[in-house]
């Protein structure tokens, strides 16, 4: 998945919007004013997605090289997902929907 596909998918979700509240390179997606995903637009190697804590742990155990606690976030509620790895786009979209 590239950043244009990520953006297109996130904005297709009901009431989703994008913004850059932290700096010029961190793209944030929100629904109802709450973040559900963010990424670095320059180095698009990871996305951070909100996740149920129990599910977050299971995903990290199942894909230890590709799903990790998200950097700069509450590690209990946020996963970092590699976009340049072997995870299929359908998996990433599923995590975005869950988020």
N, C-alpha and C positions, 0 to 999 in steps of 0.2 A: 504494500500500500504506500503510495506517495502522499505528499502533503495535500495535493489538490483533491485526491480521492477522500482523504480524511475530512477535509473541509466540506466537501460536497455531502458526504454522508452525515456528518454532525449537523449541518444546517438543514438536512432533510427531516430531522427529528422534530416533532411538534414543539413549537414555541422556542426552538433553539436560537441562540444568538452568539456572536463572536465579539471579542474585544481584546485589547492589549493593556490590561490594568497595571501590570508590573513593570514592563519595559517594552522597547520597540520590537523585540524578537520573540517574546513569549506570547503565543497565541492561546487564548482561553475560550472555551465553549461553555455556555451556561444555559440552563433552563430554569425559568422562574427566579432568576437572580442567583442561582446556586451553580457553582462550578461542577462540571462532570468530566472534563478533559482539558489538558493543556499540553503544549509541546513547544519546543524551540524551533522557530521557523528557519533558522540558518543551518543548524545541525540537526536535521530531522532524522534522528536515530531511535528515539524513544518517544512514547506518549505516556502521560500519566492519566490514569482513569480511576474514578471513585469506585469502591468495591465493598460489598458486604465482607466484614472481617473474616468469617469462616471460609467463605469462598476465596478470599484473597490468599489465605494460607494454602488451601488446596491447589490453587493455580501455581503458586510459587514452588510447591513440592513437585508438581507434575512437569513443569517447564522451568527448571532452576536456572538455566542460562538465558532464558527469554522473558521471564516474568519475575520481577524482583520488587521489593518495597520501593516506592517512588521517592526520588530525591526531592528534598525541600518540602515534603508533605508529611502528614500524619501517617506513619508507616502501617498503622493498623487498618486504615480506611482507604489507602491509595496504593495502587500497583503501577509499576513502570513496565511497559510492554515494548520490547524491541520491534521496530518497524523494518529493520534491515536483516531480520533473521528468517527462520524457516516457518514462522507461523502464517497460516493462510489468512487472507483478507477476511474470510467469513468468520474466523475466530476473533479477529480484532473487532469486526462489526458487532459480534455478539457481546463482547466486553463493553463496547460503547453503549449498546442498548441497555445492558444491565446497570451501567453507571448512571 
